[in-house]
Amino acid sequence: MSSSTTPPSPADGTRSVSILEADSDPDRSGLESLDTTKSLTDSIYNYIEENGRTYHRYKEGSYVYPNDESEKERLDLQYELLKILFDYKDFFAPLSDPQRILDVGTGTGGWVIDVTGIDLSPIQPDWVPDNVHFVIDDACEEDWMVEPSSYDLIHTRMMLGSFEDFRDIIARGFKYTKPGGWMESQDLMPTVCCDDGTMAPDHPLSKWTKLNDEAQMRMQRPVRIGNKLKRWFQQAGFVDVQEKVFKLPINPWTKDEKLKIVGRFHEASMVDGIQGFSLAPFSRALGWTKEEIEVYLIDVRKSISDRNVHCYHKVYVVWGRKPYPGELAMG
């Protein structure tokens, strides 16, 4: 699966990374240690241009983030940093010899080997292995272009701000997972956290996060979903639901060598991506001009790279199993 051919062993319960310790040398980066399944018409590739960025044409406006080269590069970097953060595990669900896997919101397709990936934007690579299929579809639709009760694993990653109600996606995941199969979601909680008091109440990234949350809520695209996933999985009918919580440093301020590398990647992803995260929500929902947004983001970018502020995001990974017919009644 993806970069690993052997499914990882299961992890039990809820576990977070321990308190992160700041590196006394803030200048160290950590790098030292180191044929789609349906036809695509020309109109799908005729992207929408707005504020100098491009956005998907299919189901125009339902996804608020860009799909241009800059964003594709950021998505590929995000894939790499999560691979390191997760110790090269592609998933945490205890699968044994899975045959069919569906990746919802597959983006550039970096995760998908031995899987089917669906996305609104046709930004996946032209060459893929024979057993990989990309579907341009809208996961918000009641019926996906796949067969119900047929997947060993349905996977989502970094879907914050992508849907009006992610509980609907989990319910559809339950529908399309086979009995005994698993669904897993991996999502970042945008709230900026700090354990040692180095982050001031007026920290620019923290203030941006609250403003972005307001804009996304006005657009009915909530971003604070990570900490709700476990409860939503249980409410959808999944059993054996587990949760792992990872700390993702905003930049390479920590002594931990692995997290220092991850922090360096996350800093680059945030600094490069903050414009794309902001343009559509701030202009469409808050009425800001592009110039106003760009000026506002100057201090936000500086705060992302400030090694003296020891802040981080939490990444939630939740997985659950679809019970067999009659299993709950027997229990």
C-alpha positions as CSV (number, residue, x, y, z in Angstrom):
1,M,0.0,0.0,0.0
2,S,1.5,3.3,-1.0
3,S,5.1,3.4,0.2
4,S,4.7,0.2,2.2
5,T,3.7,-3.2,1.1
6,T,3.2,-4.7,4.6
7,P,0.2,-3.5,6.6
8,P,1.3,-2.1,10.0
9,S,0.3,-3.8,13.2
10,P,-2.7,-2.3,15.1
11,A,-2.3,0.3,17.8
12,D,-4.6,0.3,20.7
13,G,-6.3,3.2,22.5
14,T,-5.6,6.9,22.5
15,R,-2.0,8.0,22.6
16,S,-0.3,11.4,22.2
17,V,3.3,12.3,21.7
18,S,4.8,13.4,25.0
19,I,5.7,17.0,25.8
20,L,8.0,18.4,23.1
21,E,11.3,19.9,24.2
22,A,12.7,23.0,22.5
23,D,16.1,22.8,20.8
24,S,18.7,25.2,22.2
25,D,19.9,25.8,18.7
26,P,17.0,27.3,16.8
27,D,19.0,27.5,13.5
28,R,19.3,23.7,13.1
29,S,16.8,22.5,10.5
30,G,17.0,18.8,11.3
31,L,17.7,17.9,7.7
32,E,21.2,17.0,8.7
33,S,19.9,13.7,10.1
34,L,18.2,12.7,7.7
35,D,-6.4,5.5,-17.6
36,T,-8.7,7.0,-15.1
37,T,-12.0,5.1,-14.6
38,K,-14.1,7.5,-16.6
39,S,-13.5,10.0,-19.5
40,L,-12.5,13.5,-18.6
41,T,-13.9,16.2,-20.8
42,D,-12.0,19.4,-21.7
43,S,-14.3,21.4,-19.5
44,I,-13.0,19.7,-16.3
45,Y,-9.5,20.9,-17.1
46,N,-10.8,24.4,-17.8
47,Y,-10.1,25.6,-14.3
48,I,-11.6,28.7,-12.6
49,E,-9.1,31.5,-12.2
50,E,-9.5,33.8,-9.1
51,N,-7.1,36.1,-7.4
52,G,-4.2,34.7,-9.5
53,R,-4.9,31.1,-8.4
54,T,-6.8,28.3,-10.2
55,Y,-9.7,26.2,-8.7
56,H,-11.6,23.1,-9.8
57,R,-14.3,23.5,-12.5
58,Y,-16.2,20.3,-11.7
59,K,-18.8,21.2,-8.9
60,E,-17.4,24.7,-9.0
61,G,-17.1,26.4,-5.6
62,S,-17.6,23.4,-3.4
63,Y,-13.9,23.1,-2.6
64,V,-12.3,26.4,-1.5
65,Y,-8.6,25.6,-2.0
66,P,-6.5,26.0,-5.2
67,N,-5.5,23.1,-7.5
68,D,-2.6,24.8,-9.3
69,E,1.1,23.8,-9.4
70,S,1.9,25.6,-6.2
71,E,-0.8,23.7,-4.3
72,K,0.2,20.4,-5.9
73,E,3.7,20.9,-4.7
74,R,2.5,21.7,-1.2
75,L,0.2,18.6,-1.2
76,D,3.2,16.5,-2.1
77,L,5.2,18.0,0.7
78,Q,2.4,17.4,3.1
79,Y,2.3,13.8,2.1
80,E,6.0,13.4,2.8
81,L,5.8,15.1,6.2
82,L,2.9,12.9,7.3
83,K,4.7,9.8,6.1
84,I,7.6,10.7,8.5
85,L,5.2,11.7,11.3
86,F,3.4,8.4,11.1
87,D,6.7,6.4,11.0
88,Y,6.0,5.4,7.4
89,K,2.6,3.8,8.2
90,D,0.2,4.3,5.4
91,F,-2.7,3.5,7.7
92,F,-3.3,2.3,11.3
93,A,-6.3,0.0,10.8
94,P,-5.3,-3.6,11.4
95,L,-5.8,-4.8,7.9
96,S,-4.6,-8.2,6.6
97,D,-4.0,-8.5,2.9
98,P,-6.5,-5.8,1.8
99,Q,-7.6,-6.1,-1.8
100,R,-9.6,-2.9,-2.4
101,I,-8.9,0.5,-0.9
102,L,-10.6,3.8,-1.7
103,D,-8.9,7.1,-1.0
104,V,-11.5,10.0,-0.8
105,G,-10.1,13.4,-1.7
106,T,-6.9,11.8,-3.2
107,G,-5.4,15.1,-4.3
108,T,-2.2,14.5,-6.3
109,G,-2.5,10.7,-5.7
110,G,0.7,10.3,-3.7
111,W,-0.9,7.9,-1.2
112,V,-2.7,5.7,-3.7
113,I,-1.1,2.5,-4.8
114,D,-3.4,-0.6,-4.9
115,V,-6.3,1.8,-4.5
116,T,-9.1,3.7,-6.1
117,G,-8.9,7.5,-5.5
118,I,-11.7,10.0,-6.0
119,D,-11.3,13.8,-6.2
120,L,-12.9,16.9,-7.7
121,S,-9.8,18.0,-9.5
122,P,-8.0,16.0,-12.3
123,I,-4.5,16.8,-10.9
124,Q,-3.2,13.2,-10.5
125,P,-0.2,12.0,-12.4
126,D,-0.6,10.6,-16.0
127,W,1.3,7.4,-15.2
128,V,0.1,5.1,-12.4
129,P,0.3,1.4,-11.8
130,D,-2.3,-0.8,-13.5
131,N,-4.2,-1.4,-10.3
132,V,-4.7,2.3,-9.5
133,H,-7.8,4.1,-10.8
134,F,-8.7,7.8,-10.3
135,V,-12.3,8.9,-10.4
136,I,-13.3,12.5,-10.7
137,D,-16.3,12.6,-8.5
138,D,-17.9,14.6,-5.6
139,A,-17.8,12.8,-2.3
140,C,-20.7,15.0,-1.2
141,E,-23.0,13.1,-3.6
142,E,-25.3,10.6,-2.0
143,D,-24.0,7.8,-4.3
144,W,-20.4,7.5,-5.1
145,M,-19.2,6.0,-8.4
146,V,-18.1,2.8,-6.7
147,E,-19.8,-0.4,-5.5
148,P,-21.4,-0.4,-2.0
149,S,-20.0,-2.8,0.7
150,S,-17.0,-3.5,-1.5
151,Y,-13.9,-1.9,0.1
152,D,-11.5,-3.3,2.7
153,L,-10.5,0.2,3.6
154,I,-11.9,3.7,2.9
155,H,-9.3,6.4,3.7
156,T,-9.5,10.1,4.1
157,R,-6.7,12.6,4.9
158,M,-6.6,16.3,5.6
159,M,-10.3,16.9,4.7
160,L,-10.8,19.9,7.0
161,G,-12.7,22.7,5.3
162,S,-13.7,20.4,2.4
163,F,-17.3,19.4,3.3
164,E,-20.4,21.0,4.9
165,D,-20.8,18.1,7.3
166,F,-18.1,15.4,7.5
167,R,-20.5,13.1,9.3
168,D,-22.1,12.6,5.9
169,I,-18.8,11.4,4.5
170,I,-18.3,9.0,7.4
171,A,-21.9,7.6,6.8
172,R,-21.1,7.0,3.1
173,G,-17.9,5.5,4.1
174,F,-19.8,3.0,6.2
175,K,-22.1,2.3,3.2
176,Y,-19.2,1.5,0.9
177,T,-17.0,-0.4,3.3
178,K,-17.5,-4.2,3.3
179,P,-18.6,-5.9,6.5
180,G,-15.4,-6.5,8.5
181,G,-13.7,-3.7,6.6
182,W,-12.3,-0.5,8.0
183,M,-12.6,3.3,7.5
184,E,-9.8,5.6,8.6
185,S,-9.5,9.4,8.8
186,Q,-6.4,11.4,9.4
187,D,-7.0,15.1,10.0
188,L,-5.2,18.1,11.4
189,M,-6.9,20.2,14.1
190,P,-6.1,23.9,13.1
191,T,-6.1,25.2,16.7
192,V,-2.6,26.3,17.5
193,C,-1.3,24.6,20.7
194,C,1.6,25.5,23.0
195,D,2.7,23.7,26.2
196,D,5.3,26.1,27.6
197,G,3.8,29.6,27.5
198,T,6.0,30.9,24.7
199,M,3.0,31.7,22.5
200,A,1.4,35.1,23.3
201,P,-2.4,35.5,23.1
202,D,-2.0,37.8,20.1
203,H,0.2,35.4,18.2
204,P,-0.5,36.1,14.5
205,L,-0.9,32.5,13.4
206,S,-3.4,31.9,16.2
207,K,-5.3,35.0,15.3
208,W,-5.3,33.9,11.6
209,T,-6.7,30.5,12.7
210,K,-9.7,32.1,14.4
211,L,-10.4,34.4,11.5
212,N,-10.1,31.6,9.0
213,D,-12.4,29.5,11.2
214,E,-15.0,32.3,11.1
215,A,-14.7,32.6,7.3
216,Q,-15.0,28.8,6.8
217,M,-18.1,28.6,9.0
218,R,-19.7,31.4,7.0
219,M,-19.0,29.2,3.9
220,Q,-20.3,26.1,5.6
221,R,-17.0,24.4,5.4
222,P,-15.9,23.8,9.0
223,V,-12.3,23.1,9.7
224,R,-12.4,22.0,13.4
225,I,-13.3,18.3,12.8
226,G,-10.3,16.3,14.0
227,N,-11.2,16.0,17.6
228,K,-14.8,14.9,16.7
229,L,-13.9,12.1,14.4
230,K,-13.9,9.3,17.0
231,R,-17.4,10.2,18.2
232,W,-18.7,10.5,14.7
233,F,-17.3,7.1,13.7
234,Q,-19.1,5.5,16.6
235,Q,-22.3,7.3,15.8
236,A,-22.1,6.1,12.2
237,G,-22.1,2.5,13.4
238,F,-18.4,1.6,13.3
239,V,-17.1,-0.6,16.1
240,D,-13.6,-1.1,17.5
241,V,-13.0,2.6,17.0
242,Q,-9.5,3.7,17.9
243,E,-7.8,7.1,18.0
244,K,-4.2,8.3,18.0
245,V,-3.1,11.9,18.4
246,F,0.2,13.2,17.0
247,K,1.9,16.6,17.8
248,L,3.0,18.3,14.6
249,P,5.5,21.2,15.3
250,I,4.8,24.4,13.3
251,N,8.5,24.7,12.6
252,P,11.8,22.9,13.6
253,W,11.9,24.3,17.2
254,T,12.0,20.9,18.9
255,K,15.0,18.8,19.9
256,D,13.4,15.6,18.7
257,E,15.2,14.8,15.4
258,K,12.3,13.2,13.6
259,L,9.9,16.0,14.7
260,K,12.5,18.6,13.7
261,I,12.4,17.4,10.1
262,V,8.6,17.2,10.2
263,G,8.6,20.7,11.6
264,R,10.8,22.0,8.8
265,F,8.4,20.5,6.2
266,H,5.3,21.8,8.0
267,E,6.8,25.3,8.2
268,A,7.4,25.2,4.4
269,S,3.9,23.8,3.8
270,M,2.3,26.5,6.0
271,V,4.4,29.4,4.7
272,D,3.8,28.4,1.0
273,G,0.2,27.4,1.5
274,I,-1.2,30.2,3.7
275,Q,-2.1,32.3,0.7
276,G,-4.1,29.4,-0.8
277,F,-5.7,28.7,2.5
278,S,-6.8,32.3,2.8
279,L,-7.7,33.8,-0.6
280,A,-11.1,32.2,-1.2
281,P,-12.4,32.2,2.4
282,F,-11.3,35.7,3.2
283,S,-12.4,37.2,-0.1
284,R,-15.7,35.3,-0.6
285,A,-16.8,35.2,3.0
286,L,-15.2,38.2,4.6
287,G,-15.1,40.5,1.6
288,W,-11.4,41.2,1.8
289,T,-9.4,42.2,-1.3
290,K,-6.4,40.3,-2.5
291,E,-4.2,43.2,-1.5
292,E,-5.6,43.3,2.0
293,I,-5.1,39.5,2.4
294,E,-1.5,39.7,1.2
295,V,-0.6,42.5,3.7
296,Y,-2.3,40.7,6.5
297,L,-0.4,37.5,5.8
298,I,3.1,39.1,6.2
299,D,3.0,38.9,10.0
300,V,1.3,35.5,9.9
301,R,4.2,34.0,7.8
302,K,6.8,35.6,10.2
303,S,5.0,34.0,13.1
304,I,5.0,30.5,11.5
305,S,8.8,30.7,11.2
306,D,9.5,32.1,14.7
307,R,11.6,29.4,16.5
308,N,11.2,31.1,19.8
309,V,7.5,30.2,19.9
310,H,7.1,26.5,20.6
311,C,3.7,25.8,19.1
312,Y,2.2,22.8,17.3
313,H,-0.9,21.4,15.7
314,K,-2.5,18.1,16.7
315,V,-3.2,15.5,14.0
316,Y,-6.0,13.0,14.8
317,V,-6.0,9.5,13.3
318,V,-9.2,7.6,13.8
319,W,-10.2,4.2,12.5
320,G,-13.2,1.9,12.9
321,R,-14.5,-1.4,11.6
322,K,-17.9,-2.0,9.9
323,P,-19.5,-4.9,11.9
324,Y,-20.7,-8.1,10.3
325,P,-24.4,-8.6,9.8
326,G,-25.9,-9.7,13.1
327,E,-22.7,-9.1,15.0
328,L,-24.1,-6.4,17.3
329,A,-27.3,-8.4,18.0
330,M,-25.2,-11.4,19.0
331,G,-23.2,-9.1,21.3
